[in-house]
Amino acid sequence: MTATVVRIALLSQLCASVVLTSSLPATAEANPTPKVRRAQHFAVSPALRDIARLTLPIGNAAGAGASRLILRGDSSASADAPVEQVSTLSGSNFSINLNFLGLGNGFPNFTPSGAPPNPSLAVGTTQVVQWTDPVLAVFDKSSGAIESGPILSSTIWESLGAPCSTGIAGSELIVEWDKANQRWLLAENTHSGPPYYTCIAVSTGPDALGSYYLYSYSQGTPLWDTPKWGIWSNGYYQTEAEYSNSGFIGPELCAYESAKLVAGDGSAEQICFTLDVSDGLPFPADIDSTLAPPSNEDEFFISLYDSAHLSLYSLHPDYENPQNSTVTGTDGSQLIAVPPFTPACNGNYGGNCVPQKNSSTQLQVLGDRLMYRLAYWEDTPLTSVRATPPRPVPSQHWYALHDSTASGGNEAPRWYEFTAPIRALPVTGISLFQSGTFAPDSNYRWMGSLARDKKYDILLGYSESSSSLYPAIAITGRILSDPLGTMEDELTVVEGTADGGPHWGNYSAMRIDSDGCTFWYTNEYYTISNEWSTQIASAKFAGCQ
């Protein structure tokens, strides 16, 4: 297949001499047929603060075990030497600010009774919302004080009725903050069926404890699992892995008509495309910046493809004529070359391969997919005057990561920054800018999440464990002037004091505050064997004001 080599003009502030390349085929596969649905049920909830007052300890249902995706065979010999970081930069330009207990063992009126928690988190103007299977809590973001919780997620859907109010036990939960509309997006899937449903709640205002517009969309016979969401200029976007009795049958990419969702319009459309098993589980881009991409720019998705490529997708929704909607990138037709890496668990892409202190139980790694989220940042367009002739400086940035195996055999996060030099672009405008594998010692690091602030600083959070270390939570980061592909000394968020697992969940969550400087991170750990806790921490780089 003919390939077009795309070269990027690097940020002049970062590096004036290094040029990275990525190859994208010139043409994409034939467009799959869109499936168009409207909400089968719509309702408006009472204020969450009025219906969610719990006085007795509650437990969570056991989460479903993660199912393996199907990835293509490796396209080249696996190796990580070019971008593996085996020691940290001296010192840390970031510090931890708030650091407090989230939902889990030790949280008032809550007793974990199943695993894993799959903690999700989002940050609004004054509140932090954390959601674990199947409860949520709301915190004051200035102090970390509990405003409300634990709140059974089923109470959110009571006004909507079954199946959302009855069939969500063990489902994965995602919370998002829509900066542009000042709304909360809560979403989870039913696990009783068929048919299976996606349940969506959009707040009627900026208060997470206020009322919500409620929607349920029937997804048909396949079981939808491992949902991931992204906020974009022209819609809310969701990806799912579809399963039948025989296993993984492919991902589904969906666009939701967010303009109607935030207005309480029950006719809001969902436009979905089912892709091939070789497409893995693409993640939708999720806006972190105050400056949004143009309203006419398609949403981009990225998926892990093999040990030397990621796969790029775009979805163009047409809410006026839904059958005119399109998707590109299916079956590896838009690949981005990345430095080769050794897949997680020594080439198996997943399994139980992380040791922990005082336990023979090894913890699970999901190396067959990206980790949550695909963070997006839009910067003011600039021009590099150093270049001859002057040319645009990349203004769009996407940040992704997945688990991999370092040269020492320990698990390590492989992270990427992709850029585009213009604001409205075709898919061929996206290129790899920098990447790294963070393996500064023999400890195992996995289940990460990363984000960026307005000063180009990147913060990466993850779980950390070894045969002499109980699972802990740690963070590392980099500033603009650090060498490309490198991270600074890590800081420990919280040290575990007990073993857990083996299933370690499907994601953790790193977010950036609307102030453009403060990061928020949540992940799991254990203080009592087999009774998980979660932690919420905020952090900030010294140079970001």
C-alpha positions in Angstrom: 0.0 0.0 0.0 1.3 3.4 -1.0 2.4 5.5 2.0 2.8 9.2 2.5 5.6 10.2 4.8 4.5 13.1 7.0 7.2 15.3 8.6 6.4 17.7 11.3 7.8 21.1 12.1 8.9 20.8 15.7 8.1 23.3 18.3 10.9 25.8 18.2 10.7 26.1 22.0 11.4 22.4 22.3 14.0 21.4 19.8 15.4 23.0 16.6 17.2 20.1 15.1 15.2 16.8 15.6 12.6 15.7 13.1 10.4 12.7 13.7 8.3 11.0 11.0 5.2 8.9 10.8 3.7 7.1 7.8 0.0 7.2 6.9 -1.5 5.3 3.9 -3.0 7.7 1.4 -6.4 6.0 1.3 -8.6 4.5 3.9 -10.8 1.4 3.9 -14.4 1.6 2.7 -16.7 3.5 5.1 -18.8 1.2 7.3 -22.5 1.8 7.4 -23.7 4.1 10.3 -26.2 2.9 12.8 -28.5 5.7 14.0 -30.5 5.5 17.2 -32.5 7.8 19.4 -33.0 7.5 23.1 -35.6 4.9 24.0 -36.2 6.5 27.4 -35.8 10.1 28.6 -36.4 11.6 32.0 -35.3 14.4 34.4 -34.0 13.4 37.8 -34.6 15.3 41.0 -31.5 17.0 42.5 -28.9 14.4 43.3 -28.4 15.8 46.8 -32.0 15.1 47.6 -32.2 11.5 46.5 -28.7 10.3 47.4 -28.6 10.5 51.2 -27.3 7.2 52.5 -27.0 6.4 56.2 -25.9 2.7 56.1 -22.7 1.2 54.9 -23.0 -0.1 51.3 -20.9 -2.5 49.3 -20.2 -2.6 45.6 -21.0 -5.4 43.2 -18.1 -7.4 41.9 -16.7 -6.0 38.7 -16.6 -8.0 35.5 -13.2 -9.5 34.6 -11.5 -7.9 31.7 -11.8 -9.7 28.3 -8.9 -9.8 25.9 -9.0 -7.9 22.7 -7.5 -9.3 19.5 -4.4 -7.6 18.1 -2.5 -8.3 14.9 0.9 -10.0 15.1 3.9 -7.9 15.5 5.1 -6.1 12.4 8.7 -5.9 13.4 11.1 -7.2 16.1 10.2 -5.8 19.5 12.8 -3.5 21.0 12.6 -0.5 23.4 16.2 0.7 23.6 15.7 3.9 21.5 13.2 5.5 23.9 13.5 3.6 27.2 14.3 5.9 30.1 16.4 3.9 32.6 17.0 6.7 35.1 15.0 9.8 36.0 16.0 13.4 35.6 17.4 14.9 38.8 14.7 16.6 40.9 11.0 17.2 40.3 9.5 20.5 39.1 6.1 19.5 40.4 4.6 19.0 43.9 1.6 17.2 45.4 -0.9 19.6 47.0 -4.2 18.0 48.2 -3.9 14.2 48.9 -6.9 12.5 50.4 -8.8 9.3 50.6 -11.4 8.5 47.9 -14.1 5.9 47.8 -13.1 2.5 49.1 -11.9 1.0 52.4 -11.9 3.7 55.1 -14.4 5.9 53.3 -17.4 6.8 55.6 -20.4 4.5 55.1 -18.8 2.4 52.4 -17.4 -1.1 52.5 -15.9 -2.6 49.3 -17.3 -6.0 48.5 -16.0 -6.6 45.0 -13.1 -5.7 42.8 -11.8 -3.8 40.9 -13.0 -0.3 41.5 -12.2 1.2 38.1 -11.9 4.8 39.5 -13.0 7.6 37.2 -12.7 11.3 38.1 -13.5 14.7 36.6 -13.1 18.3 37.9 -15.6 21.1 37.5 -15.5 24.7 38.6 -15.8 24.0 42.3 -16.2 20.2 42.6 -14.4 17.0 42.0 -16.5 13.9 41.2 -15.1 10.4 41.7 -17.0 7.3 40.4 -16.2 3.7 41.2 -18.2 0.6 40.6 -21.0 1.3 41.5 -20.9 4.4 43.7 -19.9 8.0 43.3 -18.9 10.9 45.7 -18.6 14.6 45.3 -15.8 16.6 46.9 -15.0 20.3 47.3 -12.0 20.9 45.1 -10.5 23.6 47.2 -10.3 21.5 50.4 -11.1 17.9 49.4 -14.0 17.8 51.9 -16.8 15.4 51.1 -19.9 17.2 49.8 -21.9 14.1 49.3 -21.4 10.3 49.0 -21.2 7.5 48.8 -24.1 7.6 46.3 -25.4 4.4 44.6 -25.3 5.0 40.9 -28.6 3.2 40.5 -30.2 6.2 42.3 -29.2 8.4 39.4 -31.3 6.3 37.0 -34.4 5.9 39.2 -36.5 8.4 37.2 -35.4 6.7 34.0 -36.5 3.2 35.2 -35.3 -0.2 34.0 -33.0 -1.4 32.6 -30.7 1.5 33.7 -32.0 1.5 37.3 -31.7 -2.2 37.6 -29.1 -3.7 35.3 -25.9 -1.8 35.9 -24.2 -3.9 38.6 -20.5 -4.5 37.8 -20.5 -2.0 34.9 -17.7 0.5 34.2 -18.5 4.1 35.0 -17.1 7.2 33.4 -17.5 10.8 34.6 -16.6 13.8 32.3 -16.7 17.6 32.7 -17.9 19.5 29.7 -16.0 22.8 30.0 -17.7 24.6 27.1 -21.2 23.9 28.5 -20.4 23.7 32.2 -22.1 20.3 32.5 -21.3 16.9 34.0 -21.6 13.8 31.9 -22.1 10.5 33.7 -22.3 7.3 31.8 -22.5 3.6 32.3 -23.7 0.5 30.6 -26.2 -2.2 31.6 -24.8 -5.7 32.0 -28.2 -7.4 31.9 -29.7 -8.3 28.5 -29.9 -8.5 25.6 -30.7 -5.9 24.6 -27.9 -4.0 26.4 -28.2 -0.2 27.0 -25.9 2.8 27.4 -27.2 5.1 30.2 -26.3 8.8 30.1 -26.9 11.6 32.6 -26.1 15.2 31.7 -26.4 17.7 34.5 -28.8 20.6 34.0 -26.2 23.0 35.4 -22.7 23.2 36.8 -23.6 21.7 40.2 -22.8 17.9 40.3 -25.5 17.6 43.0 -28.2 19.2 41.0 -30.7 17.5 38.6 -29.8 15.6 35.5 -31.3 14.9 32.0 -31.4 11.1 31.7 -31.2 9.1 28.5 -31.0 5.4 27.6 -29.9 4.0 24.2 -30.4 0.4 23.2 -27.2 -1.1 21.8 -28.8 -4.4 20.6 -27.6 -7.9 21.2 -23.8 -7.6 21.6 -22.6 -6.9 25.2 -20.9 -3.6 25.3 -17.9 -3.4 27.7 -14.9 -1.2 28.6 -16.6 2.1 27.6 -14.4 5.2 27.1 -15.7 8.7 26.5 -14.4 12.0 25.1 -15.7 15.5 24.9 -15.3 17.2 21.5 -16.5 20.4 19.9 -19.3 18.8 17.9 -20.4 16.0 20.2 -19.8 13.5 23.0 -17.9 10.4 21.8 -17.9 6.9 23.1 -16.0 3.8 22.2 -17.0 0.3 23.3 -15.7 -3.3 22.9 -18.4 -5.6 21.6 -18.6 -9.2 22.8 -20.6 -12.3 21.9 -20.5 -15.7 23.5 -17.4 -16.4 21.4 -15.5 -13.4 22.6 -14.4 -10.0 21.2 -16.1 -9.2 17.9 -14.9 -5.6 17.4 -15.1 -2.1 18.7 -17.9 0.4 18.1 -17.4 4.1 17.7 -20.3 6.4 18.5 -21.1 10.1 18.3 -23.8 11.7 20.4 -25.6 14.9 19.6 -24.4 16.8 22.6 -26.2 20.1 21.7 -29.5 18.3 22.3 -28.2 16.3 25.3 -27.3 19.4 27.3 -30.7 21.0 26.3 -32.8 18.0 27.6 -34.0 17.1 24.1 -34.9 13.4 24.1 -34.5 13.2 20.3 -30.7 13.5 20.5 -29.2 11.1 18.1 -26.5 8.4 18.5 -24.5 7.6 15.4 -22.4 4.4 15.7 -20.0 2.4 13.5 -18.9 -1.1 14.1 -15.3 -1.8 13.2 -13.2 -5.0 12.7 -11.6 -7.0 15.5 -8.2 -5.9 14.2 -9.1 -2.3 15.2 -8.7 -3.2 18.9 -10.3 -0.5 21.2 -9.8 3.0 19.8 -10.0 5.8 22.4 -11.7 9.2 21.6 -9.8 12.4 22.1 -10.9 14.3 25.2 -10.5 18.1 25.3 -8.4 19.4 28.2 -7.6 22.9 26.9 -9.8 26.0 27.3 -9.3 26.6 23.6 -11.4 24.1 21.8 -10.8 22.6 18.3 -12.8 24.1 15.5 -16.4 23.0 15.3 -15.9 21.6 11.9 -13.0 19.3 12.9 -13.7 15.6 13.1 -13.1 13.7 16.2 -10.0 11.6 16.2 -9.5 8.2 17.9 -6.3 6.2 18.4 -5.9 2.5 19.0 -3.0 0.1 19.8 -2.3 -1.9 16.6 0.9 -3.8 17.0 4.4 -3.4 18.6 5.4 -0.7 16.1 2.2 1.1 15.2 -0.8 2.8 16.5 -4.0 3.1 14.4 -5.7 6.5 13.8 -9.4 7.0 13.1 -11.6 9.9 12.4 -15.4 10.2 12.7 -17.5 12.8 11.0 -21.1 12.9 12.3 -23.9 14.5 10.3 -26.7 15.1 12.6 -28.9 16.5 9.9 -28.4 13.6 7.6 -27.0 10.8 9.8 -26.6 8.3 7.0 -24.0 10.7 5.5 -21.8 10.3 8.6 -18.4 8.7 7.9 -15.5 7.0 9.7 -12.0 6.4 8.4 -9.0 4.3 9.5 -10.6 0.9 9.7 -8.5 -2.3 9.5 -5.1 -0.5 9.8 -5.6 1.8 6.9 -4.2 4.8 8.8 -1.2 3.7 10.8 1.2 5.8 12.8 4.7 4.4 13.2 6.1 4.5 16.7 9.4 3.3 18.2 9.1 -0.5 18.5 8.3 -1.8 22.0 8.0 -5.1 23.8 4.3 -5.7 24.5 3.2 -6.0 28.1 3.8 -9.2 30.0 6.8 -10.1 27.9 5.1 -10.0 24.6 1.7 -11.5 25.6 0.0 -8.0 25.6 -1.6 -8.9 28.9 -2.0 -11.3 31.8 -1.1 -11.5 35.4 2.6 -10.5 35.5 3.1 -7.9 38.2 4.5 -9.1 41.5 3.6 -7.7 44.9 5.0 -7.9 48.4 4.1 -10.9 50.6 1.9 -12.5 48.0 2.1 -15.1 45.3 -0.8 -13.4 43.5 0.4 -11.5 40.5 -1.6 -8.5 39.2 -3.2 -8.1 35.9 -1.9 -5.9 33.1 -4.1 -4.9 30.1 -1.4 -4.3 27.5 -3.7 -5.0 24.5 -5.2 -1.5 24.6 -4.4 2.1 25.4 -4.9 3.4 28.9 -7.5 6.0 29.7 -7.4 8.8 28.4 -6.5 10.2 25.0 -6.0 13.7 26.3 -6.2 16.7 23.8 -4.8 20.2 24.1 -5.3 23.1 21.7 -2.8 26.0 21.7 -3.0 29.4 20.1 -1.6 29.0 16.6 2.0 30.3 16.2 4.6 30.6 13.5 8.2 29.4 13.9 10.3 32.4 12.7 13.5 30.2 13.0 12.4 27.9 10.2 13.3 28.7 6.6 10.7 29.5 5.3 8.7 30.3 8.5 6.1 27.6 9.1 3.3 26.8 11.5 4.2 25.6 15.0 2.1 22.6 16.1 -1.0 23.9 17.9 -2.8 20.6 18.4 -1.6 17.9 20.8 -2.8 14.4 21.7 -1.4 12.4 24.6 -1.6 8.7 24.8 0.0 5.7 26.7 -0.2 2.0 27.1 1.6 -0.7 29.2 4.7 -2.3 27.8 7.6 -4.4 29.0 11.0 -2.7 29.7 14.3 -4.3 28.8 14.6 -5.6 32.4 11.4 -7.6 32.1 9.4 -5.2 34.4 6.2 -3.4 33.2 6.5 0.2 32.2 4.3 2.9 30.7 5.0 3.8 27.1 3.7 7.3 26.5 3.3 9.5 23.3 2.7 13.1 22.3 1.2 13.6 18.8 1.0 17.0 17.2 -0.6 18.8 14.2 0.6 22.1 12.8 -2.8 23.6 11.9 -6.2 23.9 13.6 -8.4 22.2 11.0 -6.7 19.3 9.4 -7.0 16.0 7.5 -5.9 12.8 9.3 -2.5 13.0 7.5 -1.6 16.1 9.5 -1.1 14.2 12.8 2.4 13.1 13.6 4.4 11.6 16.4 6.4 14.3 18.2 7.9 12.5 21.2 7.6 9.2 23.1 9.2 7.5 26.0 9.1 4.3 28.2 9.4 5.2 31.8 11.5 2.4 33.5 14.0 4.2 35.9 14.4 1.0 38.1 13.3 -2.6 38.4 9.8 -1.7 39.9 6.7 -2.5 37.9 4.7 0.5 36.7 1.3 0.1 34.9 -2.3 1.2 34.7 -1.3 4.8 34.0 -3.0 8.0 32.9 -1.5 11.3 31.7 -2.5 14.9 30.9 -0.9 18.2 30.1 -1.1 21.8 31.5 -1.1 25.1 29.7 2.7 25.4 29.9 3.3 22.2 28.0 4.1 20.3 31.3 3.0 16.6 31.3 2.1 14.7 34.4 1.9 10.9 34.4 0.3 8.8 37.2 0.4 5.0 37.6 0.3 2.0 39.9 3.7 0.8 41.2 4.6 -2.6 42.7 7.4 -5.2 43.1 8.2 -8.3 45.1 9.3 -6.0 47.9 6.6 -3.3 47.5 2.9 -3.4 48.1 1.0 -1.8 45.2 1.3 2.0 45.5 0.3 5.1 43.6 3.0 7.4 42.1 3.4 10.3 39.6 6.1 11.6 37.4 6.3 14.5 35.0 8.2 16.7 32.7 8.5 20.4 31.8 9.0 22.0 28.4 12.8 22.3 28.7 13.4 18.7 29.7 15.0 16.4 27.0 12.4 14.9 24.7 11.0 11.6 25.9 12.1 11.9 29.5 10.5 12.2 32.9 11.7 13.7 36.2 12.0 12.0 39.6 8.7 10.4 40.7 6.7 11.3 43.8 4.7 8.8 45.8 1.1 9.7 46.2 0.3 6.9 48.7 2.0 3.7 49.7 0.0 0.5 50.0 0.2 -1.6 53.1 -1.5 -4.8 51.8 -1.8 -7.0 48.7 -4.7 -7.1 46.4 -5.9 -8.2 43.0 -5.4 -10.1 40.8 -7.7 -8.1 38.5 -6.5 -4.5 38.7 -9.2 -2.8 36.7 -9.3 -1.1 33.3 -8.1 2.4 34.0 -7.1 5.2 36.3 -7.7 8.9 35.6 -5.5 11.9 35.3 -7.3 15.2 34.8 -6.4 18.9 34.4 -8.3 21.6 36.2 -10.0 24.5 34.3 -7.3 26.7 35.8 -4.9 25.1 33.2 -2.3 24.2 35.9 -3.7 21.9 38.6 -3.7 18.2 37.9 -6.0 15.7 39.6 -5.3 12.0 39.8 -7.1 8.9 41.2 -6.1 5.3 41.3 -6.5 2.3 43.6 -4.3 0.6 46.3 -4.8 -1.6 49.4 -4.5 -1.1 53.1 -6.3 -4.3 54.0 -5.9 -7.4 51.9 -8.6 -7.7 49.2 -10.4 -4.6 50.3 -9.4 -1.8 48.0 -9.1 1.9 48.7 -8.6 4.8 46.3 -6.7 8.0 46.6 -7.3 11.5 45.1 -4.4 13.9 44.7 -3.8 17.2 43.1 -0.4 18.3 41.8 1.1 21.4 40.1 4.3 22.4 38.3 6.2 25.3 39.9 6.3 27.2 36.6 2.5 27.1 35.9 0.5 30.1 37.1 
